[in-house]
Amino acid sequence: PLAGLMRCVRSCPRLFLFYCLFLESSSQDFGGQTQFICTSVPKDMDICAATLQNSVPGEDLKTTVMQLRETVLQQKETIMNQKETIRELTSKLARCESQSGAEPGDARPGGRRKEAGTKNTMGDISRGPADTLAQLSQTLQSLKQRLENLEDLLQSKIDDLEKQVLSRVNSIEEVKPGQRNETEQRGRVESTLTSLHQRITDLEKGQRENRPLDKFQLTFPLRTNYMYAKVKKSLPEMYALTVCMWLKSNASPGVGTPFSYAVPGQANELVLIEWGNNPMEILINDKVAKLPFLINDGKWHHICVTWTTRDGVWEAFQDGVRRGSGENLAPYHPIKPQGLLILGQEQDTLGGGFDATQAFVGDLANFHIWDRKLSIGEIYNLATCSSKAQVGNVFAWMETSLDIYGGASKWTFEACRQLN
């Protein structure tokens, strides 16, 4: 048939297209032979129209069409049967898979439990209860083996820990004699220190009994946030003031805060501070005036600051000599009462918020406050230890007026002796 088809194609002219109708008849009609009918068709002609006009007899053409239609129907029926078979096989496979994990005797809705060993349409043996039990047994065996491995590992860890503990105990027992000696030595040192402290306390008590209550100094040896002295009473409302004291310090940079007075709502109501590389400053109601003091040379210096609320006029004196003055320092603002006066620390809050970097380091004595502006002569008498010197009418330097905290110490002090 293929050779006949090729001869037919070769016999047709080049400028024509070919169409062939395949006619397959039974062995009775065509003797079991396959025939080809080839007809040349113009290039632009419709093949369907050419089919109707060709010289093939009408009866043969009708028979050919009927045979083609029957072939198509047969092929369609075959395809439908194959689809049905595929659908049935898919359904069976799904039931087998759903039943493979079920317990024996379990029947899920919409399907039956397959018997063990039943062969499905695809040729695979579905897993029954025996297969499931075998798999479970294998899983349990694996878990048991892992558990045994973990027990061996845990026992090994316990053995290692026991060895480490025993080693540490042996080391401690070997060191014990040395530690006992150190403890005994520390106890002896502490006992000696306690004895010395008691003797110093007794000496201070004897000195206190034999000296006036104003002949003392406060020493702040370290820059901390816990060494300070607190004045027992508050200051009254003041429209003018004079603050005087003796100071000795070689701290750098800055001697720190000799005193600070805070009231509710204003931590910087009245502060004297020398912090960092800044000069010494006086703060009133958080307003600042820079003071021309140079005192961190390790020597005793007498300093005084006067101020009046009218125009905020201020003056600064060092060693009885006026070194500077100014105005507009918190003008018309009276110093408020009901506050806390602290020596040696700067208050960020009322009675607290101390900063070690702003703490005073050095010695302080003869701290006095007046509610008026002292004259130049009065200040000079204080600085030269004149018999005409006065004590503060708001706060006077007395041991009984202070509470001391954090290790700040008190020593005997006489200003005139320091000057001679």
C-alpha positions in Angstrom: 0.0 0.0 0.0 2.8 2.4 0.8 4.5 1.8 -2.6 1.2 2.4 -4.4 0.8 5.7 -2.4 4.3 6.8 -3.3 3.6 6.0 -7.0 0.4 8.0 -6.8 2.2 11.0 -5.4 5.0 10.8 -8.1 2.4 10.7 -10.9 0.8 13.9 -9.9 2.0 17.2 -11.4 4.1 19.6 -9.2 1.6 22.4 -9.3 -1.2 20.3 -7.7 -1.9 19.1 -4.2 -2.8 15.5 -3.6 -5.4 13.9 -1.5 -5.9 10.3 -1.1 -8.9 8.5 0.2 -8.0 5.4 2.1 -10.5 2.7 1.3 -10.3 -0.5 3.3 -12.9 -3.1 2.6 -13.5 -6.6 3.7 -11.7 -9.5 2.1 -14.9 -10.4 0.3 -15.2 -7.0 -1.5 -11.5 -6.3 -2.2 -9.9 -9.6 -1.7 -8.0 -8.5 1.4 -6.3 -5.9 -0.7 -5.8 -2.2 0.2 -6.5 0.3 -2.6 -5.5 3.9 -3.1 -7.4 6.4 -5.2 -5.3 9.4 -6.1 -6.8 12.5 -7.7 -5.0 15.7 -8.6 -6.5 18.9 -7.2 -5.7 22.5 -8.2 -3.7 24.4 -5.6 -6.4 26.8 -4.6 -9.4 24.4 -4.7 -11.2 23.2 -1.6 -10.4 19.6 -1.0 -14.0 18.9 0.1 -15.4 20.4 -3.1 -12.8 18.4 -5.1 -14.0 15.2 -3.3 -17.6 15.8 -4.5 -16.4 16.4 -8.1 -14.0 13.6 -8.5 -14.7 10.7 -10.7 -15.0 8.1 -7.9 -18.4 6.4 -8.2 -20.9 7.8 -5.7 -21.7 4.3 -4.2 -18.0 3.7 -3.4 -17.6 7.1 -1.9 -20.7 6.6 0.3 -19.3 3.2 1.4 -16.0 4.8 2.3 -17.6 7.5 4.4 -19.7 5.0 6.3 -16.7 2.9 7.0 -14.8 5.9 8.2 -17.7 6.9 10.5 -17.9 3.4 11.9 -14.1 3.4 12.5 -14.4 6.7 14.4 -17.3 5.3 16.6 -15.3 2.2 17.4 -12.3 4.3 18.4 -14.5 6.5 20.5 -16.0 3.5 22.3 -12.6 2.1 22.9 -11.4 5.4 24.4 -14.5 5.5 26.7 -13.9 1.9 27.8 -10.2 2.7 28.6 -11.3 5.8 30.6 -13.7 3.7 32.6 -11.0 1.2 33.3 -8.6 3.9 34.4 -11.3 5.4 36.7 -12.0 2.0 38.2 -8.3 1.2 38.7 -7.8 4.6 40.3 -10.7 4.1 42.7 -9.4 0.6 43.7 -5.9 2.0 44.3 -7.2 4.8 46.5 -9.2 2.3 48.6 -6.1 0.1 48.9 -4.0 3.0 50.1 -6.6 4.2 52.6 -7.0 0.7 54.0 -3.2 0.0 54.3 -2.9 2.2 57.4 -6.2 1.0 59.1 -6.3 -1.5 62.0 -7.5 -5.0 61.3 -11.3 -5.2 61.1 -11.6 -1.4 60.4 -13.9 -0.5 57.5 -13.8 3.1 56.5 -16.9 4.8 55.0 -17.1 4.5 51.3 -14.8 1.5 50.8 -14.1 -2.1 52.0 -11.1 -3.4 53.9 -9.0 -5.5 51.5 -7.9 -8.9 52.6 -4.2 -9.5 53.3 -2.5 -10.7 50.2 -5.2 -9.7 47.7 -3.8 -8.6 44.4 -5.1 -5.5 42.9 -5.7 -4.7 39.2 -2.3 -2.9 38.9 -0.5 -6.1 39.9 0.8 -4.8 43.3 0.1 -6.6 46.6 -1.7 -4.3 49.0 -0.4 -4.2 52.6 -2.6 -6.0 55.0 -2.6 -6.2 58.9 0.4 -8.5 58.9 2.4 -6.0 56.9 1.3 -3.2 59.2 2.3 -5.2 62.3 5.6 -6.0 60.8 6.3 -2.3 60.1 5.2 -1.3 63.6 7.5 -4.0 65.1 10.4 -2.7 63.0 9.7 0.9 64.3 9.5 -0.2 67.9 12.8 -2.1 67.5 14.4 1.1 66.1 13.1 3.2 69.0 14.3 0.6 71.5 17.8 0.7 70.0 17.9 4.5 70.2 16.7 4.4 73.8 19.5 2.0 74.6 22.0 4.3 72.9 20.8 7.3 75.0 21.0 5.3 78.2 24.6 4.4 77.4 25.4 8.1 76.6 23.7 9.3 79.8 25.6 6.8 82.0 28.9 8.0 80.3 28.0 11.6 81.2 27.3 10.7 84.8 30.6 8.9 85.1 32.4 12.0 83.8 30.6 14.3 86.2 31.5 12.0 89.1 35.1 12.1 88.2 35.1 15.9 87.9 33.4 16.3 91.4 35.9 13.9 93.0 38.8 15.9 91.4 37.4 19.2 92.7 36.9 17.7 96.2 40.5 16.5 96.3 41.7 19.9 95.1 39.7 21.7 97.8 41.0 19.3 100.5 44.6 20.0 99.4 44.0 23.7 99.6 42.2 23.8 102.9 45.3 24.2 105.1 46.4 27.3 103.2 42.9 28.8 103.3 42.8 28.2 107.0 46.0 30.1 107.5 44.7 32.9 105.3 41.5 33.1 107.3 43.4 33.2 110.6 45.7 35.9 109.2 42.7 38.0 108.0 41.1 37.6 111.4 44.2 38.9 113.1 44.4 41.9 110.7 40.8 42.8 111.2 41.2 42.5 115.0 44.2 44.9 114.9 42.3 47.4 112.7 39.3 47.3 115.1 41.6 47.9 118.0 43.2 50.9 116.2 39.9 52.3 115.2 38.7 52.1 118.8 41.8 53.9 120.0 41.3 56.6 117.4 37.7 57.0 118.5 38.8 57.3 122.1 41.3 60.0 121.1 38.8 61.9 119.1 36.3 61.7 122.0 38.9 63.1 124.3 39.8 65.9 121.9 36.1 66.7 121.4 35.6 67.0 125.2 38.6 69.4 125.4 37.9 71.6 122.4 35.2 74.1 121.4 32.4 72.7 119.2 33.4 75.0 116.3 37.1 74.1 116.1 36.9 71.2 113.7 37.2 70.5 110.0 35.5 68.0 107.7 37.7 65.9 105.5 36.5 64.2 102.2 39.4 62.1 101.1 37.8 60.4 98.1 35.6 61.5 95.2 32.5 59.3 96.0 28.8 59.5 95.9 28.3 58.5 99.5 30.6 60.8 101.6 28.7 63.9 102.8 27.5 65.9 105.8 23.9 67.1 106.2 22.9 70.3 108.0 20.1 69.4 110.5 17.9 72.4 109.9 16.7 74.1 106.7 17.4 77.6 105.6 14.8 80.3 105.9 13.5 82.5 103.0 16.3 85.0 102.2 16.4 88.1 100.0 20.2 88.5 100.6 22.9 86.3 101.8 26.6 85.8 102.5 28.3 82.4 102.5 31.9 82.0 103.9 34.1 79.0 104.5 37.7 77.8 104.7 38.7 75.3 101.9 41.8 73.3 101.2 42.1 71.0 98.1 44.5 70.0 95.4 41.9 68.0 93.4 42.0 68.2 89.6 40.2 68.9 87.5 37.9 70.9 89.8 37.5 70.6 93.6 33.9 69.5 93.3 30.9 70.8 95.3 31.6 72.3 98.7 27.9 72.7 99.4 24.5 72.5 97.7 21.0 73.6 98.8 18.0 72.0 97.2 14.3 72.8 97.7 11.2 70.9 96.4 11.0 71.5 92.6 14.5 73.1 92.4 17.6 71.0 93.0 19.9 74.0 92.2 18.5 76.6 94.6 21.9 77.5 96.0 25.1 75.7 94.9 28.8 76.3 94.9 30.6 74.0 92.5 33.9 73.7 90.5 33.4 70.8 88.1 35.7 69.6 85.3 37.7 72.4 83.6 35.2 75.1 84.4 35.9 77.8 87.0 34.1 77.8 90.3 30.5 78.8 89.9 27.7 80.0 92.2 24.2 78.9 91.2 21.0 80.5 92.5 17.7 79.1 91.2 19.8 77.4 88.5 21.2 80.7 87.3 25.0 80.8 87.1 27.8 83.3 87.9 31.4 82.4 87.3 33.7 83.1 90.3 37.4 84.1 89.9 38.7 81.7 92.6 42.0 79.8 92.4 42.1 77.4 95.4 43.2 73.9 94.3 46.8 74.4 95.3 46.7 72.3 98.5 46.6 75.3 100.8 43.9 76.8 103.1 41.9 79.6 101.5 39.1 81.7 102.9 36.3 82.4 100.4 33.1 84.4 100.7 30.2 85.1 98.2 27.6 87.8 98.8 24.3 88.3 96.9 21.1 90.3 97.0 17.9 89.6 95.2 17.7 93.3 94.1 19.2 93.2 90.6 20.9 89.9 91.5 24.1 91.7 92.5 27.0 89.4 93.7 30.6 89.8 95.0 33.3 87.2 95.4 36.1 87.4 98.0 39.2 85.2 98.3 41.5 85.5 101.4 39.7 88.7 102.4 40.2 90.5 99.0 37.4 91.1 96.5 38.2 89.3 93.3 35.1 89.8 91.3 31.5 91.1 91.1 28.5 91.1 88.9 24.7 91.4 88.6 21.6 89.7 87.1 22.1 86.6 89.1 18.6 85.3 89.7 17.3 88.9 90.3 14.2 89.3 92.5 14.2 85.6 93.3 14.3 85.0 97.1 16.1 81.9 98.4 13.3 79.5 99.2 12.9 77.7 102.6 12.1 74.1 103.5 15.1 72.7 101.7 18.1 70.5 102.4 21.7 71.8 102.8 24.4 69.2 102.0 28.1 69.6 102.3 30.4 67.7 100.0 27.9 66.6 97.3 25.8 68.1 94.5 22.1 67.2 94.7 20.3 66.3 91.5 17.1 65.6 93.5 16.1 66.7 97.0 18.6 65.1 99.3 20.0 62.7 96.7 21.1 62.0 93.2 24.7 62.4 94.0 27.3 62.1 91.3 30.8 61.0 92.3 32.4 63.2 89.6 30.9 66.3 91.2 31.8 65.4 94.8 34.1 67.6 96.9 37.6 66.3 97.6 39.6 68.1 100.3 39.0 69.8 103.7 36.2 72.2 104.7 35.9 74.3 107.9 34.2 77.3 109.4 31.2 77.2 107.1 28.8 80.1 107.9 25.7 81.6 106.3 24.1 85.1 107.0 20.8 86.4 105.6 22.4 89.7 104.8 25.3 91.1 102.8 28.4 91.4 104.9 30.7 94.4 104.4 34.2 94.2 103.1 35.6 94.8 106.6 33.5 92.0 108.1 34.8 89.6 105.5 38.3 90.8 106.0 38.0 90.1 109.8 36.8 86.5 109.0 39.7 85.9 106.7 42.4 87.2 109.1 40.9 85.5 112.3 40.2 88.9 113.9 38.5 88.9 117.3 35.8 91.0 115.7 34.8 88.2 113.4 31.1 87.1 113.6 29.4 83.8 113.1 26.5 83.1 110.8 23.1 84.0 112.0 21.4 81.5 109.7 23.9 78.7 110.0 26.9 78.6 112.4 29.7 76.1 112.2 29.0 73.6 115.0 29.5 69.9 115.4 26.1 69.5 116.8 24.5 71.1 113.7 25.7 68.3 111.3 25.2 64.7 110.6 28.1 63.0 108.8 27.7 60.0 106.4 29.8 57.7 104.3 33.2 57.9 106.1 33.8 61.7 106.0 35.9 62.4 109.1 36.2 65.3 111.6 39.5 66.7 112.8 40.6 69.5 115.0 41.0 72.8 113.1 41.9 76.4 114.1 42.1 78.8 111.2 44.4 81.3 112.9 46.9 78.5 113.6 46.9 77.6 109.9 47.7 81.2 108.9 50.7 81.6 111.4 
